[in-house]
Amino acid sequence: MSKLKFDLKEWKEMNTFTNDLKERLNKYLNQKDQYNQWGYLMDVGETFKTFDPDSSEYVWKEMEVYKKIYVGNAPHWSFWDMFDFENLKCENNRLIAYAKTSDQWDKYESFCDAEKVEKWREWADRGILRIAGETDFNFSKGKGCLTKNTQKYEHYRELIENKSESEKLDWCEKRTHSLENFSLMLVPGEMNNIKGRGRDRIDKFIYILDGYFTEREEHKDDKYWHDIFSKAKGKNYKAEYQAICLEVIYEYLALFSNIEDYCEKIYKMDSKMVRDLIELWEKISKMGEGLEDVENYMKLAEGYWQKKHDLIFHV
């Protein structure tokens, strides 16, 4: 499996092919040993069908991406053993893994303190605990009712001044729905919608979570004080379910010692990348975003995808 590192010359060569020339494109990709990297992205509609790409049958079942990332390597975080990666359920065009009922548990309790086990067992038995795919770095082109504040590709394109970076942005846009850009996220409480606000930036989400982990000891009398709980307080939830979602998120985040621990378990990031992402968002939030920031964001995405690529394909 070849490396994912961006190569402008090679990207230009591949971009000369279109979907009308699939035979030539397939031959080119095979010659470059890149078919597994690009073949499925050439026809996204056929690949992912009606599913959201990050929670599609292709990702969950055909390529078994989440198995490879989270449970395929020993040792791994025992939290994932609680979930059924085989018997997925479809909800709103998304395949979701439910926790196994507690009578199927063996040693899965090792992910938390013994005194918390009964809570997790109850939530599993009631069908509350679910996990689904989430897209990490988002460079997608606008569609639907996006505003200037929620555009991704279009916003970054305005900030880019030279052609080579424009080519790289196109490369990042194409890789938004690649196997290396998907991770699992807890469903109850809608943390995915906290991340998805604005331009759906992973650096902003990690920055928000870091603030929670850093300050949570100061707010023991008000457990749900932080913005990370805001979507669980949504008006669409009945009072009982809202209360459960708040508690689930709280106990879930209690499983992590800090932001580095969270990002290692969920994103397979090292501490340097975590700090680089936090510092990037801190700078943008204070000074606004410029060309250099877009370049840094794409560079971080490239490094992230390479590490995930190595993990998925055992390079």
C-alpha positions in Angstrom: 0.0 0.0 0.0 1.5 3.3 -1.1 1.8 6.3 1.1 -0.9 9.0 1.2 1.5 12.0 1.1 0.2 14.6 -1.3 2.1 14.7 -4.6 1.1 17.6 -6.9 2.4 15.9 -10.1 0.7 12.6 -9.3 -2.6 14.4 -8.3 -2.6 16.3 -11.6 -2.1 13.1 -13.6 -5.0 11.4 -11.8 -7.2 14.4 -12.2 -6.9 14.1 -16.0 -9.2 11.0 -15.8 -13.0 11.3 -15.4 -15.8 8.9 -14.5 -16.3 8.5 -18.3 -12.8 6.9 -18.5 -13.1 4.4 -15.7 -11.0 1.8 -17.5 -8.1 4.2 -18.0 -8.5 5.4 -14.4 -8.5 1.9 -13.0 -5.4 1.0 -15.0 -3.6 4.1 -13.8 -4.5 3.5 -10.1 -3.4 -0.1 -10.3 -0.1 0.9 -11.9 0.5 3.3 -9.0 -0.7 0.8 -6.4 -3.3 3.3 -5.4 -6.5 1.6 -6.2 -7.4 0.9 -2.6 -6.8 4.5 -1.8 -8.8 6.1 -4.6 -11.0 3.6 -6.4 -13.9 3.8 -4.0 -13.8 7.6 -3.9 -14.2 8.0 -7.7 -17.9 7.0 -7.5 -19.1 8.0 -4.0 -22.7 7.4 -4.9 -22.0 3.8 -5.8 -19.7 3.3 -2.9 -21.8 4.6 0.0 -25.2 4.4 -1.7 -27.9 6.0 0.5 -25.9 5.8 3.7 -24.0 8.6 5.3 -20.4 7.8 4.3 -19.0 7.5 7.8 -21.8 5.2 8.9 -22.2 3.2 5.7 -22.2 -0.5 5.0 -19.1 -0.1 3.0 -17.2 1.3 6.0 -18.7 -0.8 8.7 -19.0 -4.2 6.9 -17.2 -4.4 3.6 -13.9 -2.7 4.7 -14.4 -3.3 8.5 -12.7 0.0 9.2 -14.0 0.4 12.8 -13.1 -3.2 13.6 -9.5 -2.6 12.4 -9.1 0.7 14.2 -10.8 -0.2 17.5 -10.9 -3.9 18.2 -8.6 -5.5 15.6 -5.4 -4.9 17.5 -4.6 -6.2 20.9 -4.4 -4.8 23.5 -7.2 -2.3 22.9 -9.6 -0.2 25.0 -12.1 -2.7 26.5 -14.9 -0.2 26.2 -15.3 -1.2 22.6 -15.9 -4.8 23.5 -19.2 -3.8 25.0 -20.6 -3.1 21.5 -21.9 -5.5 18.8 -20.0 -4.7 15.7 -21.8 -7.4 13.7 -25.5 -6.8 14.1 -25.9 -3.2 13.2 -29.1 -1.3 13.1 -30.1 1.4 10.5 -31.3 4.7 11.8 -31.8 7.7 9.5 -29.4 6.4 6.8 -26.8 5.5 9.4 -25.6 2.1 10.6 -25.3 2.1 14.4 -23.7 -0.4 16.8 -25.7 -1.0 20.0 -24.2 -2.2 23.2 -24.7 -5.9 23.8 -27.2 -6.7 26.6 -25.5 -7.3 29.9 -26.2 -11.1 29.9 -23.6 -11.2 27.0 -21.0 -9.3 28.9 -17.9 -11.1 30.1 -15.0 -8.9 31.2 -16.1 -5.8 29.5 -16.6 -4.1 32.9 -12.9 -3.4 33.1 -13.3 -0.1 31.2 -14.8 1.5 34.3 -14.9 1.3 38.1 -16.9 -1.6 39.6 -19.3 0.9 41.3 -20.3 2.2 37.8 -20.9 -1.1 36.2 -24.6 -1.3 37.0 -25.3 2.0 35.3 -23.6 0.9 32.1 -25.4 -2.5 32.3 -28.8 -0.7 32.6 -28.1 1.6 29.7 -27.0 -1.3 27.6 -30.1 -3.4 28.4 -32.4 -0.4 27.6 -30.8 0.1 24.2 -29.5 3.6 25.1 -25.8 3.0 24.4 -25.0 3.3 20.7 -22.0 4.3 18.7 -21.8 5.5 15.1 -19.3 6.9 12.6 -18.2 10.5 12.4 -16.3 12.4 9.8 -13.1 13.9 11.3 -11.6 16.7 9.1 -14.3 18.2 6.9 -13.4 19.9 3.7 -16.6 19.2 1.8 -18.2 21.4 -0.8 -21.4 23.3 0.0 -24.8 21.9 -0.5 -28.3 22.6 0.9 -28.7 25.6 3.1 -25.1 26.4 4.1 -24.3 30.0 5.1 -21.0 31.8 4.9 -20.3 30.7 8.5 -20.9 27.0 7.8 -19.2 26.6 4.4 -16.0 24.5 4.4 -14.4 24.2 1.0 -15.7 27.5 -0.3 -14.4 29.3 2.8 -10.9 27.8 2.6 -10.8 28.4 -1.1 -11.3 32.2 -0.6 -8.3 32.3 1.7 -5.9 30.4 -0.6 -3.9 32.5 -2.9 -1.7 30.2 -4.9 -2.5 27.4 -7.3 -0.5 24.6 -5.6 -2.5 25.1 -2.3 -5.7 25.2 -4.4 -4.7 21.7 -5.7 -4.1 20.5 -2.2 -7.5 21.8 -1.0 -9.1 19.8 -3.8 -7.2 16.7 -2.6 -8.4 17.3 1.0 -12.0 17.8 -0.2 -11.8 14.5 -2.1 -10.4 12.7 1.0 -13.1 14.0 3.3 -15.0 10.8 2.8 -12.0 8.5 2.8 -11.5 5.6 5.1 -8.8 7.4 7.0 -11.1 10.2 8.0 -13.7 8.3 10.0 -13.9 7.6 13.7 -16.5 6.4 16.2 -18.5 8.7 18.5 -21.0 8.0 21.2 -24.6 8.6 20.0 -26.6 9.6 23.1 -26.3 13.3 23.8 -25.3 14.4 20.3 -21.7 15.3 20.8 -21.4 14.9 17.0 -23.6 18.0 16.7 -21.3 19.9 19.0 -18.5 19.1 16.7 -20.6 19.8 13.6 -21.5 23.4 14.5 -20.1 26.1 12.2 -17.5 24.5 9.8 -17.4 21.1 11.6 -13.7 21.6 12.6 -12.0 18.9 14.6 -9.5 21.4 16.1 -12.4 23.4 17.6 -14.1 20.3 19.0 -10.8 19.1 20.6 -10.3 22.6 22.0 -13.8 22.5 23.5 -13.2 19.1 25.1 -9.9 20.2 26.4 -11.6 23.0 28.2 -14.0 20.5 29.8 -11.3 18.1 31.0 -9.1 21.0 32.3 -11.9 22.6 34.4 -14.2 19.7 35.4 -12.8 19.3 38.9 -13.8 22.9 39.6 -17.5 22.2 38.8 -18.3 19.1 40.8 -21.5 20.8 42.1 -22.8 21.5 38.6 -21.9 18.4 36.5 -23.5 19.6 33.3 -22.1 23.2 33.3 -20.1 22.9 30.1 -21.1 23.5 26.5 -20.3 19.8 25.6 -23.7 18.9 27.3 -25.7 21.6 25.5 -27.1 19.3 22.7 -28.2 16.8 25.3 -30.5 19.5 26.7 -32.3 19.8 23.4 -36.0 20.6 23.2 -36.6 17.4 21.2 -35.8 15.2 24.2 -38.3 14.1 26.7 -37.3 14.9 30.3 -36.3 11.3 31.2 -34.2 10.7 28.1 -32.6 14.1 28.4 -31.5 13.2 32.0 -30.2 9.9 30.9 -28.2 11.4 28.0 -26.6 14.0 30.3 -25.6 11.2 32.7 -24.3 9.0 29.9 -22.1 11.7 28.5 -20.8 12.7 32.0 -19.9 9.1 32.8 -18.4 8.5 29.3 -16.1 11.5 29.6 -15.2 10.4 33.1 -13.5 7.4 31.4 -10.8 9.7 30.0 -8.1 11.3 32.1 -7.5 14.3 29.8 -7.8 15.4 26.2 -4.7 13.4 25.2 -6.3 10.3 26.5 -9.5 11.0 24.7 -7.8 11.7 21.4 -5.5 8.6 21.7 -8.5 6.3 22.3 -10.9 7.9 19.8 -8.8 9.4 17.1 -5.5 7.4 17.6 -3.7 10.8 17.8 -0.4 11.4 19.5 -0.1 14.2 22.0 1.8 16.5 19.6 -0.9 16.5 17.1 -3.5 17.1 19.8 -1.5 20.2 21.0 -1.0 21.4 17.5 -4.7 21.3 16.8 -5.6 23.1 20.0 -3.0 25.8 19.4 -4.3 26.3 15.8 -7.8 26.8 17.0 -6.7 29.1 19.8 -4.9 31.3 17.3 -7.8 31.4 14.9 -10.4 32.2 17.6 -8.3 35.2 18.8 -6.9 36.5 15.5 -9.1 35.2 12.7 -8.1 32.7 10.0 -5.7 33.4 7.2 -3.8 31.5 4.5 -1.2 30.1 6.8 -3.9 28.6 9.1 -5.5 26.8 6.2 -2.2 25.4 5.1 -1.5 24.2 8.7 -4.9 22.7 8.9 -4.4 20.7 5.7 -0.9 19.7 6.8 -2.4 18.3 10.1 -5.1 16.5 8.2 -2.5 14.9 5.9 -0.5 13.7 8.9 -3.6 12.4 10.6 -4.7 10.5 7.5 -1.3 8.9 7.1 -1.3 7.5 10.6 -4.9 6.2 10.2 -4.0 4.7 6.9 -1.1 2.8 8.4 -3.3 1.5 11.2 -6.1 0.4 8.8 -3.8 -1.2 6.2 -1.0 -2.3 8.6 1.6 -0.5 6.5 
